[in-house]
Amino acid sequence: MADRPEILERILKTGVTAVMRAKSSEHLMSVADAIKAGGVECIEVTMTTPNALQVIAEVSHKFGDEVLIGVGSVLDAETARAAILAGAQFVVSPTLNTGVIEMAHRYDKVALPGAFSPTEILTAWEHGADLVKVFPASCLGPQFFKDMRGPLPQIRMVPTGGVDLTTAAAFIKAGAAALCVGTAMMPADAIAAGDWPAVTDLAGRFVEIVREAR
């Protein structure tokens, strides 16, 4: 089992985390297969997904060390603990809850709390965040990341929301440490049609964009 520094290194090296959010868990295993085939090795399963803990356990068991599985939309420490025990290696929140950070670190896992303002971002970092999830990044854009790198160059920020094929490179060039990508990598129509090659292609394109932008 990887420790926290190893998990963090893998997230940063891959550069792209796929955010799996669905109304049904029916196709999520196939989606995970397709994403992995495209070169994305970090997958976040949100707690808004039905049977999320079961999905995390199943994906973790199936892929083992081949894929890094995390949990998203975590609002409290109790949920973080349950997901970690199910197999989650990193914990992502939409907001800043210091108890979630502490719980993740207690189990030697990576914490990505959500923040929006400069004050929230710094507060998250001061409370031990391994990466700070800037959400919703769609409201801020790449320029915000560039501006933040001036006074706070030490903080590793990851945009979530608004990251697609047209903005991914700009976020990386502006200073984002990595990207979290949801529907732009996993379009609803492709998922509904079971068009896994399309998902694999999109995953591969994001990986290549990050590689070139860096």
C-alpha positions in Angstrom: 0.0 0.0 0.0 1.4 3.4 -1.0 2.1 6.0 1.6 1.1 9.7 1.4 4.2 11.0 -0.4 4.0 8.2 -3.0 0.3 8.9 -3.6 1.0 12.6 -4.0 3.9 12.0 -6.4 1.7 9.8 -8.5 -1.1 12.4 -8.7 1.3 15.1 -9.7 3.1 12.8 -12.2 -0.1 11.7 -13.9 -1.3 15.3 -14.0 -4.9 14.4 -14.6 -7.5 13.0 -12.3 -10.8 11.8 -13.7 -13.8 12.7 -11.7 -16.5 10.0 -12.0 -19.9 11.3 -11.1 -22.9 9.4 -12.2 -26.6 8.8 -11.4 -25.9 5.0 -11.7 -23.0 2.9 -10.8 -23.9 0.5 -13.6 -21.2 1.7 -16.1 -18.6 3.0 -13.8 -16.4 -0.1 -13.9 -16.4 0.1 -17.7 -15.6 3.9 -17.5 -12.7 3.1 -15.2 -11.4 0.6 -17.8 -11.7 3.1 -20.6 -10.0 5.9 -18.6 -7.1 3.7 -17.7 -6.6 2.6 -21.3 -6.2 6.3 -22.2 -3.4 6.7 -19.7 -5.3 8.4 -16.8 -4.3 6.5 -13.6 -6.0 8.6 -11.0 -9.8 8.2 -10.6 -12.0 10.1 -8.1 -15.3 8.5 -7.3 -17.7 11.1 -5.8 -19.8 10.3 -2.9 -22.8 11.5 -4.9 -22.6 8.3 -6.9 -25.0 5.6 -5.8 -23.2 2.9 -3.7 -20.1 5.0 -3.9 -18.2 3.0 -1.2 -19.0 -0.2 -2.9 -17.8 1.2 -6.2 -14.6 2.4 -4.6 -14.0 -1.1 -3.1 -14.7 -2.9 -6.4 -12.5 -0.6 -8.5 -9.7 -0.8 -5.9 -9.9 -4.6 -5.9 -10.0 -4.9 -9.6 -7.1 -2.6 -10.5 -5.0 -2.8 -7.4 -1.9 -0.6 -7.8 -2.6 0.0 -11.5 -5.0 2.7 -10.7 -5.0 5.2 -7.9 -8.6 5.5 -6.5 -9.8 8.4 -4.5 -13.1 9.7 -3.1 -14.7 13.1 -3.9 -17.5 15.3 -2.6 -16.5 14.4 1.0 -18.1 16.8 3.5 -17.0 15.3 6.8 -14.3 13.2 8.5 -16.6 10.3 9.1 -17.2 9.9 5.3 -13.5 10.3 4.6 -12.7 7.4 7.0 -15.4 5.1 5.5 -14.1 5.8 2.0 -10.4 5.2 3.0 -11.4 1.9 4.6 -13.1 1.0 1.3 -9.9 1.7 -0.6 -9.6 5.4 -1.3 -6.1 6.7 -1.5 -6.9 10.4 -1.7 -9.8 12.5 -0.3 -11.3 15.4 -2.2 -13.8 17.9 -0.8 -15.8 20.7 -2.4 -15.2 22.9 0.7 -12.6 23.4 3.4 -13.2 21.1 6.4 -10.0 20.7 8.5 -11.4 17.5 10.1 -11.3 15.8 6.7 -7.7 16.8 6.2 -6.8 15.4 9.6 -8.6 12.2 9.0 -6.9 11.7 5.6 -3.5 12.2 7.2 -4.3 10.0 10.1 -4.5 7.1 7.6 -1.5 8.4 5.5 -3.7 9.5 2.6 -3.6 12.6 0.5 -6.1 15.5 1.2 -7.4 17.9 -1.5 -9.8 20.3 0.3 -11.8 22.7 -1.8 -11.2 26.4 -1.6 -12.2 29.5 -3.7 -10.8 32.7 -2.3 -7.1 33.5 -1.7 -7.8 33.3 2.1 -9.4 29.9 1.8 -6.6 28.6 -0.3 -4.0 29.7 2.1 -6.0 28.5 5.1 -6.3 25.0 3.5 -2.5 24.9 2.9 -1.7 26.0 6.4 -3.9 23.2 7.7 -1.9 20.6 5.8 -3.6 20.3 2.5 -1.4 18.2 0.1 -3.1 19.9 -2.9 -5.8 22.6 -2.8 -8.7 22.0 -5.1 -9.8 25.4 -6.5 -13.5 25.0 -7.1 -15.4 26.1 -9.1 -12.5 27.0 -11.3 -15.0 27.8 -14.1 -15.7 31.1 -12.3 -12.1 32.0 -12.0 -10.3 30.8 -15.1 -6.5 30.3 -15.7 -5.6 33.9 -15.0 -6.6 33.4 -11.4 -4.0 30.7 -11.0 -1.3 32.9 -12.6 -2.2 35.7 -10.3 -2.1 33.4 -7.2 1.3 32.1 -8.2 2.8 35.5 -7.5 2.2 35.9 -3.8 1.6 32.2 -3.1 4.0 30.2 -5.3 4.4 27.4 -2.7 0.8 26.3 -2.9 0.0 23.4 -5.2 -3.5 24.2 -6.7 -5.7 21.9 -8.8 -8.6 23.4 -10.8 -11.9 21.6 -10.8 -14.8 22.7 -12.9 -14.4 24.4 -16.3 -11.4 22.2 -17.3 -11.9 20.9 -20.8 -9.8 20.4 -24.0 -9.8 24.1 -24.7 -8.7 25.2 -21.2 -6.5 22.4 -19.9 -3.3 23.7 -21.3 -3.9 27.2 -20.1 -4.5 26.0 -16.5 -1.2 24.1 -16.5 0.7 27.0 -18.1 -0.8 29.3 -15.5 0.6 27.2 -12.7 -1.9 24.5 -11.9 -0.1 21.5 -10.3 -2.6 19.0 -11.9 -6.1 18.9 -13.3 -9.4 17.3 -12.2 -11.6 16.6 -15.2 -15.2 15.3 -15.2 -17.7 15.4 -18.0 -15.2 16.8 -20.5 -13.5 13.4 -20.3 -16.6 11.4 -19.8 -19.5 12.9 -21.8 -23.0 11.8 -20.8 -23.9 10.7 -24.3 -20.7 8.5 -24.6 -21.4 6.9 -21.3 -25.1 6.3 -22.1 -24.1 4.7 -25.5 -21.3 2.6 -24.0 -18.8 4.3 -26.3 -15.7 3.4 -24.3 -13.2 4.0 -27.2 -14.4 7.7 -27.2 -13.7 8.0 -23.5 -10.3 6.4 -23.9 -9.5 8.8 -26.7 -10.5 11.8 -24.6 -8.5 10.6 -21.6 -5.4 10.2 -23.8 -5.9 13.7 -25.2 -5.9 15.2 -21.7 -2.8 13.3 -20.8 -1.0 14.6 -23.9 -2.1 18.2 -23.3 -0.7 18.2 -19.8 2.5 16.6 -21.0 3.0 19.2 -23.7 1.9 22.2 -21.5 4.4 21.3 -18.8 
